[in-house]
């Protein structure tokens, strides 16, 4: 139901904003340990928000790359397991430019969700 507002990503962002702007400053003054734990919780909410917003498109791109790389169809999970099997058996390794390009793109998408400030 992507047309419904607010979206899951918008709700998560609103909760994180409230906690960051209102709860953390109050906790920092009264309970610094809880202020730290709240920062961890807010960071987790931010990751969930980015996953809700960016994850489906990242999964679609990864799925397309895997279909091309492996020359077969399947679910994202099935294709990842097939790639893992090829890596375990030595059918593919770091000398495979297409594999390395796929891994680089997949990792970049995951970092954009987990910690976009990293790059």
N, C-alpha and C positions, 0 to 999 in steps of 0.2 A: 503494500500500500504506500508507495512512495509519494503519492499526491497528498497524503494526510499531513497536516501541520499541527504542532511542530514534529519534525522528524526525530528519529532516535538520536541522530548526530546533534541536532539542535538542542534537544533536551539534555544530553550529556554535557554539551558545551555550557549551557545555562547553569547547570548544577556546579560544574567546575568553576565557573566564573564567580558564583555566589560564595562558594567555599573559599576560593582564593582571595576575594576582595573583602569578605565579611568575617568568616569563621577563623581563618588563619591569623589575621592581626589580633583578634580577641584572644585566641589561644596562646599566641606568642607572649602576650602580656600576663596571662594568668597561669598557663600550663605549657611551658616551652616544649616539653616532651610530646604532648598531644599536638602542638603546633607542627612539630616535625612529622608525626604520623599523619596529620592531615595533608601535609605536602605530598607525602607518598600516595595517599588516596586520591588527591587532585591529579597527580601525574598519571595514575592508573585510569582515571576518568578521561583524561586527555587522550590517552592511547586508545581507549574504547571509542571515543568520538572519531578519531582519525581512522580507526578500523572500519567503523560504520560508514564513513564518508568515502574512504579511499579503497577499502578492501575489495569490494566487488569488482572494480575495474582492474585492480592489481591481479586478482585471481583470474579474470578473463584473459589478461595479457600473458600470464604464466601458462595458462591452459593452452593458448594458441602456440606459444613458443615450444611447449612440450610436444604437442601434436606434430609440429614441423620437425623438431629434433628427432623424435622417435619414429616418425612416419607411420603413425597409427592413431586411432581414436581411443577414447576412454575418458573416465572422469579424471578430475585433477588428482585425486588421491591415487587412482590406479596408475596414472602416468608417472607420478612421483615415485611410486613403488617400483615401477618398471625401470626408471632411470637409476634408482638406488641399486637395483639388482645388477644393472649393467656396470655400475661403478664398482660394486663388490667383486664382480667376476673379472674385472679388468677389460671389459669390452670398450669402455670409455675411460679417459683420464685427462689430465690437465693439458695435454697436447692437442685436444680437440677444440678448435677455435669456436665452433658453434656452441659446444657445451659451456665454455668459459663465458661467452657472451650471454647465454641464458642465465647462468649463475650470477653474473654481474647485475643484470637487469632485475632478477628476482630479489637479490640482496638489497639493491637500491630501493625497490618498492617496500620491502620490509622495514628498512631504516626510516623511510619517509613516514611510516606509521608509528614505529616504536620510538624514534628519537630524531625528528626532522632537523634539529640543530646540529646534528653530528657532522653533516657534510657541509 
